[in-house]
Amino acid sequence: MNRNGLFVVVLAGLLLGGSLIAQNRPTPTRIGYIDAEKVVQAHKDFKKVQDVRAQAERELKPLRDQIQPLEAKLRAGNATAKEQQDYRVLAQSLQEAGRKWTDRSNAVLKPITEEIDQVIARVAQQQGFAIVLDKKVAASSGLVVYAADELEITDAVVRALPK
């Protein structure tokens, strides 16, 4: 047999052998779902997120309270030039403060969601799920209109979270 013929035989053997090995592994086909909000709230460090949100609310509420009457005057069309200027300054301050608190909240939430994602992956693999969807996102987007209760793994994920 020449070199090309040997190469073809070896290549065919590798391809067929690889596909036979791949066929022996069961492929998960189930699609599950979780209540992501419930899982995040069940995490041991969620209190940190609540604390940041409470701090944000304490800082942002006075700004919102100041801006509301000015906004009403602007909508009614009877705001003075000074009130319009005050509104712009307050609106910019509120926007900047809101961004700052969103960034802080996201920084605290990121390690929580990363850990939760790992737990979801582990539970999904153990239970034979190929895909896990967020229940609320799937329902509100119209992606899923029905899902059987036995496909929900929220409680299993909550139980698997570190204590």
C-alpha positions, -999 to 999 in steps of 0.1 A, spaced: 0 0 0 14 34 -9 16 63 15 -16 80 4 -36 48 7 -22 43 42 -30 78 52 -66 75 40 -71 42 60 -56 57 92 -77 89 88 -109 70 82 -101 48 113 -96 79 134 -127 96 122 -149 65 127 -133 56 160 -138 91 173 -175 92 163 -181 58 179 -165 71 212 -186 102 210 -218 81 205 -211 62 237 -214 93 259 -250 102 268 -259 137 256 -282 156 279 -312 169 261 -334 182 289 -340 219 292 -346 232 327 -353 265 343 -347 284 375 -360 315 393 -328 334 391 -340 361 415 -349 336 442 -314 319 438 -296 352 441 -316 362 471 -308 328 487 -270 334 484 -252 339 517 -237 372 505 -269 388 492 -271 409 523 -241 429 509 -261 437 478 -290 448 499 -267 470 520 -253 487 489 -288 493 475 -300 508 508 -270 532 508 -278 541 472 -314 548 481 -304 570 511 -282 591 487 -305 592 457 -338 599 475 -330 635 485 -320 642 449 -352 627 435 -372 647 461 -355 679 450 -360 672 413 -397 662 413 -412 697 419 -388 712 393 -398 685 368 -435 692 374 -429 729 368 -410 721 336 -438 699 323 -464 726 331 -443 751 312 -440 776 341 -404 770 353 -381 800 355 -347 801 339 -331 795 373 -354 765 380 -345 751 345 -308 754 353 -313 739 388 -332 710 372 -303 703 347 -278 704 375 -298 681 397 -306 657 368 -269 654 360 -261 648 397 -288 622 399 -276 605 368 -239 604 379 -249 592 414 -271 565 399 -243 553 377 -219 552 407 -243 531 428 -251 508 398 -214 502 394 -210 495 431 -240 472 432 -227 453 401 -193 449 417 -208 433 448 -232 412 427 -207 399 402 -189 373 424 -223 361 437 -236 356 402 -204 339 391 -206 315 420 -242 308 413 -235 302 376 -210 275 386 -235 259 410 -262 260 383 -238 243 358 -229 216 384 -266 209 393 -276 209 356 -249 184 347 -258 161 376 -295 161 367 -289 157 329 -299 192 317 -283 206 285 -298 241 290 -311 260 319 -331 292 314 -341 320 337 -378 314 342 -388 351 342 -367 361 311 -380 331 292 -416 338 300 -415 376 294 -396 372 261 -421 347 248 -393 322 244 -411 297 266 -449 295 270 -451 263 290 -426 243 311 -434 213 333 -428 218 370 -403 189 372 -380 209 349 -375 236 375 -342 232 394 -344 264 416 -347 245 449 -318 221 439 -296 251 431 -305 268 464 -297 237 483 -263 234 465 -252 270 473 -224 273 498 -237 281 533 
